[in-house]
């Protein structure tokens, strides 16, 4: 039955705006939302807390396989603690990018991600949602923005949280993360074939959300019997 539930995948690099777009589309349609990146950040945070090195592939796969995590509204629980705010810290994001390169970690999280596919539909936000996790999704979106714009957005977010960081260091980290994500052997970051491409460098979130919703209406009309 799960394969009959519609999915819209929204992939893209860090700070491209894909999370905002995915959340907006899910809210407009009344669908479930999967923030797949949160799962990798949860693995990274659990590893950091347990003292597991981010290059210890077998140990990281074990952490992912036994991850005690739960999504409850706006709360993200790890071992019963709400760690939603902690997951957005720079050290967790950087560790998540390193953890995500290992096939054992990705395989451990694969079925957990697919379990989010429930009626009436799912909007899945990540990096390989359209290429690997939900390859049968009727609408696939790939969101991007210039590295400079993404660094500026991340800088604004961190400054608002009281975290002191320079745009230059963020730009360097984003480019390094892009390189890792695009060149990893397992599920590299790339647009799925036929994906709707959205560049948010100079485009407001509302316009991007409307573009995805229009594409979904078009896809639905195409599939409807005449």
N, C-alpha and C positions, 0 to 999 in steps of 0.2 A: 504493500500500500504506500510505503514511503515514496517510491519513485513516481507516484501520481501527484504528489504534493509539489506545487510550483516553487521554484527557487530563483532568486535573482542574486547573482554573485557580484561583489564589488571588491576588486583587487587593486593594489597599488602600493607604492613605497611609503615609508614613514612620513607623516605630516603632510600628505597630499590632500587631505580632506575626505578620504574615503569613509572614515568612521562617521563623520557628520552626515555625509550623503546617505550612507546605509541606514543610519538611525532615522533620518527624515523620511526615507522611502518606506521603511517598515512601519513607522507611525501613520503615514498617509494611507497605507494599504490595510493596516490592522493586522500585520503579520508578525511572526517571531523574528528576533534578531540574534545573530551569532557574531560575536566579536572574537574571531579565532585567535587574534593576536594576544588576547587576554590569557588564553590557555598556555601559550608559550611563555608569557611573562610570569604566569603562576609557576611553571616548571623552573624558570630561572630564579624566581624568588625562593622557592623551596630549596633549590640547590645552594643558593647563597647562604640561607639560614642553616643548612645542614653542613656547610663547609665542603660541598662537592665542587670540584674544579669544573669550569665551563668547557674544558676540553676532554673531560673523562666520559667518553661516549657510553660505555656500558652502565656506569653509575647514573648518568643522566637519563638513560632509557628506563632504568628501574624507578627513578623518581617520577617520570612521566606515567609509567604503568600503574603506580600506586598513589597517584595524585588525589588527595582528599580535598576536592574543590567543589564548590556549589555556587550557582548564580541565583540570587534571590532579589529580584527587582534591581535597584541601583547598587546593591551590595554584592561584592564578590568575596566569597568565604574561602579561606585556606585553613584547614584544621579548625573550623568553627570561628575564625577571626575574620573580620571585614578588612580586607587588604586592598580595596579598590583604589584608594589614594596612593598607597605605596607602589602599586604596579606602574604608575606613571612616572616614577622617579627615573632619572637618567641612567643610573647604574643598573636598574632592572631591565630597562629597554635595551641597553647595550649587551647585557648578558643574554637576553632573549634572542637577539640576532645571532649570537654565537651558538646557543643551544639548538636553534632551529636547523642548523646545517646537518645534524646527525639523523640518518635514516631511522634508527631505533626510536628516537624521540618522536619523529613524525608519524611512524607507524603506530606507536602507542596512543597517539592523540587522534588518529584517523577516524576510528569508529565513534569516538566520543563526539567529534564534530558532526558526523552524519546523523547522530541521534537527535540533533536539533531540528531535523526536517520533520515538522509536524504541521497538520492542517491549522489554519487555512493556507499558510505559505511561510516561506523563510527568506529573509535577506541575510546573506552571509558575507561578512567583511573580513578580508585577509589578504594573503599574497598568492595562494594557490587554490582558492575556492573554485574558480572556473576551470582551471587546467587539470586539477587532481581530485579534489574532494567531491565536487558536484559537476562533473563534465557534461551531464545531461541537462543542466540548467537551461531553460528556454531563453533567458536573457543574461548576458555576461557583460559586465562593465569593467573598464580599466581606467583608473583615475591617476593622473600625474600632475606635477607642477614643477617649476624650476627649483633646483637645489637651493638657490638663494632665497626664494620665497618661502620654501619649507623651513629653512633655518630661521628666518625672521618670525614665522608663526610659532615655532617651538620656543624661540627666545622670549616672545611675549608671554607664552603660557608659563614658562619657568619663572620669569621675573614676577608674574602675578602671584606665584606660590612662594615668593621670597627666596628663590634659589638663584644665586649669583653665578652667571655663566656668560661667556662672550659669544657673539654671533659667529666669529671666526672658528672657535672650537666646535660649535654646533654644526657648522657647515662641513668641517673636516669629518666629524663623526657620521653625519648623514651620508656623505660621499663614500666613506668606508663601508657603511652598512649597505648602501645600494650595491656596492661592488660584491660584497659577500652574498647578498640575496640573489643577485642576478647570475652569479657564477657558481653557486653551490651545485653539487652533483644531483642532489635530491630536490625535486620540485623547485627549480629556479624561478625567480620572479620574472614573469613575462605576460603580455596580454594573451588571453585565450583566443583561438581562431574565431573570427567574426565578432569579437568583443566591441562594444560601444566605447570609443575612446573619448575621455573628457579631460581637458587641461584646465585646472582650477587656478592657474597662476594669476589670472586677472578676471576670474569669474566667481561671482558670489555663490554661497552654498545653496541659496534658494533657487537660483537659476539652474544649478547642476541637478538638484533634486527634481525639479520640474522636467528637465531633459530626460532623466531616467524614467519618470512616471509616464511621459509621453511615449517613450520607446516601449514600455511595457504595454500600454494601451494598444500600440501598433502591433506588437507581437501577439497580443490576445485576439485582436481583430483578424489577424492573418490566419490564426489557428481555428477560429470559429467557423462552423459549417455555414455555407451560404444558403 
